Amino acid sequence: MRFVKGFPATTMEEYQLNVINVLKHAAKYFGDREIASRLHNGEVFRYSYGEAYRRVRKLADSLEKLGINPGDRVGVLSWNTHRFYELFFAIPGMGAVLLEMNLRLHPKEIVYVANHSGAKVIFVDETLIKLAEGIAPHIKAEKYIIMADGDLPETKLENVYSYEELVKNGDENYEFPVVDEHSAATACYTSGTTGNPKGVYYSNRAMILHSLAEIHALGLRPDDVYMQLVPMFHANGWGLFYPATIAGAKLVFPGRYAVDALGPVLELMQNEGVTVTAGAPAIFLPMLKYLDSLEDPPRFNLRAWSGATEPPLAMMKGLLKYGIEVIHAYGATETSPLVCYNFIKPGLEEMSEDELWDMKRKQGIPVFGVEVAIADENGNFLPWDGKSIGELYIRGHWITGEYYKDPRTFDSFAEDGFLKWWKSGDAATIDEYGYIKIVDRFKDLIKSGGEWISSVDLENFLVAHPAVFEACVVGIPHPRWEERPLAFVVLKEEYRGKVSREELLEHLSQRFAKWQLPDEILFVDEIPKTSVGKASKRTLREKYREFYTK
Amino acid sequence: MRFVKGFPATTMEEYQLNVINVLKHAAKYFGDREIASRLHNGEVFRYSYGEAYRRVRKLADSLEKLGINPGDRVGVLSWNTHRFYELFFAIPGMGAVLLEMNLRLHPKEIVYVANHSGAKVIFVDETLIKLAEGIAPHIKAEKYIIMADGDLPETKLENVYSYEELVKNGDENYEFPVVDEHSAATACYTSGTTGNPKGVYYSNRAMILHSLAEIHALGLRPDDVYMQLVPMFHANGWGLFYPATIAGAKLVFPGRYAVDALGPVLELMQNEGVTVTAGAPAIFLPMLKYLDSLEDPPRFNLRAWSGATEPPLAMMKGLLKYGIEVIHAYGATETSPLVCYNFIKPGLEEMSEDELWDMKRKQGIPVFGVEVAIADENGNFLPWDGKSIGELYIRGHWITGEYYKDPRTFDSFAEDGFLKWWKSGDAATIDEYGYIKIVDRFKDLIKSGGEWISSVDLENFLVAHPAVFEACVVGIPHPRWEERPLAFVVLKEEYRGKVSREELLEHLSQRFAKWQLPDEILFVDEIPKTSVGKASKRTLREKYREFYTK
């Protein structure tokens, strides 16, 4: 792949893609459009894009006076509130970097993230002061700014400022600078299953181009109402509040909420007339369960992107009864996150209903601005036939090209002339229509006799058996077939001792060919977990390395 | 306005915004989606994005062998055909510049454009060979490539190649380079009322960002069907075939058509199920007249952007009867062209129907990526109150920042710190909601006693009188009021000598205040015209300079 320079253009090439322009635009043309934010006491605070921009200017003025400079990293520990939203403009607007601090991480990892990024100041929601106090002695941040709905709570933190005081005392005529579009606007650290989190720093340019892809993908309009469900400390909360702001949609922030008590969120959703949101089965499954439990359930008119894992068919169909259309989308911290989303292309409508539902479970088609490929272990590209399984390679305007100051960068990218690919670590097929289907983590695939077996598929089908509480399948070296699957099953308590290996193998036979079945199923009391609660396949693989050879 | 650099991002900042990626994306994900192109014999040629990309690769390979290099300017003289569409990818894809040659210009101006740009090769539609032969002796182009549906017609042109032969002989595995996104992709020369055309060179980046604005503004979807009505040699034909391609919409090219014989175009529109198009009252007015004349008129489901001049209310309402929703949009050659389009914002729906129609006649709200301001003669910004009239200033990613090698650049821009504004020459108001209303050309405004009078408003209302064939109003120096309006009226033949100055002034009084009325109305046989057929107000102002003073 060659790189060439052509003839100079006369267009305003110096005009920069800046995150702050998003709110400037909304304040000018949708100044009265509402932003609703649920406070910690359950009340809904309401204001507008015009007022938000005024507050953001005042805040930025105060932050500049506090000594925050272009290039500084500024951490945020918060739930999904209107203040977190304001920071997504104020901080990048000044040329500084908003560091998303994942409050679900182990405190040790949060300390790592704060120190690795060199965060100078940290914003803390009033409900997270304890967490901040715990990490403060171990990090180098100079100042803490508390975001509280009312009076500032007491705290052992030092050099503490009040968010609302800073807003109050700032100059509303503060002029944001033009920021070099290649400068980082936000940053998020991705927590793998091993090692320290890896830093991804998103440019202003990436955030804007990503927003323009999302605005088209979701067809966002001024009369939409967008609710920010995805935590804003996870890959920019899917970045959707940016395109929703460009579109002039009404915004709704749910504040702090719990997945096992979704009543208040659903009530807010209904009261505010939400039409667009995004989440994952981890929230949509309990949402369906909750709605099913109601005597007089509400009806919505809602399109909902679902990421993280494949949405179960029953969940998609179940939510559709309540007017919630689940749209499968796919991405990662490294991809800002949008890579692809699912929609049925013209020409495919003639499929049967079952075929269409099968299509809808796929991860979908990449948006313009992102390219994908699948490659074997040696980096050779594989055909798009819906069968060939390879590692999904991704590149584009908003895909990370390195991990910040991290030697793991070396193994995570594939060079390809002038451009490079990020190796996602996901194993996928791509069908003739261009639909991506993730089948496993690439390293968890089981290679048996030259064919791939998906550990995830086996696990999902095992868990569908009524007796199975949890299942984990790994590939174990095999003298004849290279690798063979070995399954670990935790039975539900009431079934322990009552279900046999043979019964589960027969269950699997309904769906899988004989050569795909695990050679052995081991009943265990628990599956070893990583720090983020995922099954540690590495532990199992190491412990049982010689299971089929000795 | 300051410019700052922040912290370096890790995202793939080297990934370039390239026009060729548009067709690459469509070929991959909408490979079977149809492109329909009406040939000169009236037949409709059909192929797909997949085949178009294959042809474009083969063509580019042949062009490279012919000696076209990155940075070369390549002219095109053509109607709206699928071949012109292919060139909009093949030429920028190679890093060269597609020069749009406006075949409506005077041949002398076409010669100027060809030589000023330094066009090396010129593509000519078979029906335009005569035009090309006329200008060939005066320009420096080395080669001519004829685009013909069948055999190559005879021609006196030298160094002639066949488009279809080049396609046939090219390598379909040609790999497009990555082009520096700041390199020009296309170029168009704007024809003012005086002097030579001025060159605007649009970068690859500008074309992509402009496309992403349009895809959102029109809500383009894969099931849309887009017809390219605007000539592709006018400001990229409004650029809409790019976003339509990104969206995977079906494309329809009408080929050569005449505004006074729209039957075949409307038939094509109906047969192909067109849902989106763009044009101007110059085509939509005859379209309405034609539809009104039919006994059994077709019904459409069509959204149509209308530019160039304010769409008459009767036209908008008339076309709506046939399912054609006219959406007022505004731009210029210097602005790629999209600046703003009209839609009714949430919160304004409660206006009365008449108020809403009045709103819809306005030019609308700027899209994200474009900023506007209104300024007085000294460059002071004016308030957005719907009353203050100023020159419309525009800046943004796809607005020109200079005229190529042209000293008129000096007067056409206003510096503003790190960024600058293009001075559009249009006089406008902006209301409290952000809606732009163009009231006149800035230099044609009449300043009377410190207040502005719009010459265009007076002209439009004069022409609404049944006796008036044509009207032109200019401001003439006045000893007391600085300027006063002077009206020139050409009466329809049957009314000559039968209508008085007083009658026309009374007609104007229905709408205008006394101080806004022309002090004098002169009946003339014709209005002097510029080379592009517009009224030459300059000629009138000069000739009648002392009308109110001597």
Contacts between the chains, C-beta under 8 A, distances in Angstrom:
chain1	res1	chain2	res2	distance
A	1	B	175	6.8
A	1	B	177	7.1
A	1	B	178	6.0
A	2	B	175	7.8
A	2	B	177	4.0
A	2	B	178	6.9
A	3	B	177	6.4
A	3	B	178	4.8
A	3	B	179	7.9
A	3	B	180	7.2
A	4	B	70	4.2
A	4	B	95	4.3
A	4	B	177	4.6
A	4	B	178	7.4
A	4	B	179	5.7
A	4	B	180	7.0
A	4	B	183	7.8
A	5	B	70	6.7
A	5	B	71	7.4
A	5	B	95	7.2
A	5	B	179	7.7
A	5	B	180	4.4
A	5	B	183	5.9
A	6	B	70	4.7
A	6	B	71	4.6
A	6	B	95	3.9
A	6	B	96	6.5
A	6	B	97	6.7
A	6	B	179	5.9
A	6	B	180	6.6
A	6	B	183	3.2
A	6	B	184	6.2
A	7	B	71	4.3
A	7	B	72	7.7
A	7	B	73	6.8
A	7	B	96	7.7
A	7	B	97	5.1
A	7	B	183	6.0
A	7	B	184	4.6
A	7	B	201	6.8
A	8	B	182	7.1
A	8	B	183	7.1
A	8	B	184	6.7
A	8	B	201	7.2
A	9	B	182	6.0
A	9	B	183	6.6
A	9	B	184	4.2
A	9	B	185	7.7
A	9	B	201	4.7
A	9	B	202	6.1
A	9	B	203	3.5
A	9	B	204	7.9
A	9	B	205	7.9
A	9	B	206	6.7
A	10	B	184	7.7
A	10	B	199	7.2
A	10	B	200	5.7
A	10	B	201	4.5
A	10	B	202	7.9
A	10	B	400	4.9
A	10	B	401	6.1
A	10	B	402	4.9
A	10	B	403	6.8
A	10	B	404	5.4
A	11	B	200	7.8
A	11	B	201	7.2
A	11	B	202	5.6
A	11	B	203	4.9
A	11	B	205	7.6
A	11	B	206	4.1
A	11	B	336	7.5
A	11	B	397	7.4
A	11	B	398	5.9
A	11	B	399	6.8
A	11	B	400	5.6
A	11	B	401	6.3
A	12	B	395	6.2
A	12	B	396	6.8
A	12	B	397	6.7
A	12	B	398	7.9
A	12	B	399	5.4
A	12	B	400	7.2
A	12	B	401	4.1
A	12	B	419	7.4
A	12	B	420	7.4
A	13	B	182	4.8
A	13	B	203	6.0
A	13	B	205	6.8
A	13	B	206	7.9
A	13	B	401	7.3
A	14	B	401	7.3
A	14	B	418	7.2
A	14	B	419	7.0
A	15	B	395	6.6
A	15	B	396	6.0
A	15	B	397	5.0
A	15	B	399	7.7
A	15	B	419	6.4
A	17	B	397	7.5
A	21	B	368	7.4
A	22	B	368	7.4
A	25	B	368	5.0
A	28	B	434	5.8
A	29	B	345	7.5
A	29	B	365	5.2
A	29	B	366	7.3
A	29	B	433	7.9
A	29	B	434	4.5
A	30	B	345	6.9
A	30	B	346	8.0
A	32	B	347	5.8
A	33	B	346	6.6
A	33	B	347	7.4
A	70	B	4	4.2
A	70	B	5	6.7
A	70	B	6	4.6
A	70	B	7	8.0
A	71	B	5	7.4
A	71	B	6	4.6
A	71	B	7	4.3
A	72	B	7	7.6
A	73	B	7	6.8
A	95	B	4	4.3
A	95	B	5	7.2
A	95	B	6	3.9
A	96	B	6	6.5
A	96	B	7	7.6
A	97	B	6	6.8
A	97	B	7	5.0
A	175	B	1	6.8
A	175	B	2	7.8
A	177	B	1	7.1
A	177	B	2	4.0
A	177	B	3	6.4
A	177	B	4	4.6
A	178	B	1	6.0
A	178	B	2	6.9
A	178	B	3	4.8
A	178	B	4	7.4
A	178	B	418	4.9
A	178	B	419	6.7
A	179	B	3	7.9
A	179	B	4	5.7
A	179	B	5	7.7
A	179	B	6	5.9
A	180	B	3	7.3
A	180	B	4	7.0
A	180	B	5	4.3
A	180	B	6	6.7
A	182	B	8	7.1
A	182	B	9	6.0
A	182	B	13	4.8
A	183	B	4	7.8
A	183	B	5	5.8
A	183	B	6	3.2
A	183	B	7	6.0
A	183	B	8	7.1
A	183	B	9	6.6
A	184	B	6	6.2
A	184	B	7	4.6
A	184	B	8	6.7
A	184	B	9	4.2
A	184	B	10	7.7
A	185	B	9	7.7
A	199	B	10	7.2
A	200	B	10	5.7
A	200	B	11	7.8
A	201	B	7	6.8
A	201	B	8	7.2
A	201	B	9	4.7
A	201	B	10	4.5
A	201	B	11	7.2
A	202	B	9	6.1
A	202	B	10	7.9
A	202	B	11	5.6
A	203	B	9	3.5
A	203	B	11	4.9
A	203	B	13	6.0
A	204	B	9	7.9
A	205	B	9	7.9
A	205	B	11	7.6
A	205	B	13	6.8
A	206	B	9	6.7
A	206	B	11	4.1
A	206	B	13	7.9
A	209	B	212	7.9
A	212	B	209	7.9
A	212	B	212	4.3
A	212	B	213	7.9
A	212	B	216	7.2
A	213	B	212	7.9
A	215	B	216	5.1
A	216	B	212	7.2
A	216	B	215	5.1
A	216	B	216	6.0
A	216	B	220	7.8
A	216	B	246	7.8
A	216	B	247	7.4
A	219	B	219	6.1
A	219	B	221	7.2
A	220	B	216	7.8
A	221	B	219	7.2
A	222	B	343	7.4
A	222	B	345	5.8
A	222	B	346	5.2
A	223	B	346	5.1
A	246	B	216	7.8
A	246	B	368	4.8
A	247	B	216	7.4
A	248	B	345	7.0
A	248	B	346	7.3
A	250	B	346	7.8
A	336	B	11	7.5
A	343	B	222	7.5
A	345	B	29	7.5
A	345	B	30	6.8
A	345	B	222	5.9
A	345	B	248	7.0
A	346	B	30	7.9
A	346	B	33	6.6
A	346	B	222	5.3
A	346	B	223	5.2
A	346	B	248	7.3
A	346	B	250	7.8
A	347	B	32	5.8
A	347	B	33	7.5
A	365	B	29	5.2
A	366	B	29	7.3
A	368	B	21	7.4
A	368	B	22	7.4
A	368	B	25	5.0
A	368	B	246	4.8
A	395	B	12	6.2
A	395	B	15	6.7
A	396	B	12	6.8
A	396	B	15	6.0
A	397	B	11	7.4
A	397	B	12	6.7
A	397	B	15	5.1
A	397	B	17	7.5
A	398	B	11	5.9
A	398	B	12	7.9
A	399	B	11	6.7
A	399	B	12	5.4
A	399	B	15	7.7
A	400	B	10	4.9
A	400	B	11	5.6
A	400	B	12	7.2
A	401	B	10	6.1
A	401	B	11	6.3
A	401	B	12	4.1
A	401	B	13	7.3
A	401	B	14	7.4
A	402	B	10	4.9
A	403	B	10	6.8
A	404	B	10	5.4
A	418	B	14	7.2
A	418	B	178	4.9
A	419	B	12	7.4
A	419	B	14	7.0
A	419	B	15	6.4
A	419	B	178	6.7
A	420	B	12	7.4
A	433	B	29	7.9
A	434	B	28	5.9
A	434	B	29	4.5
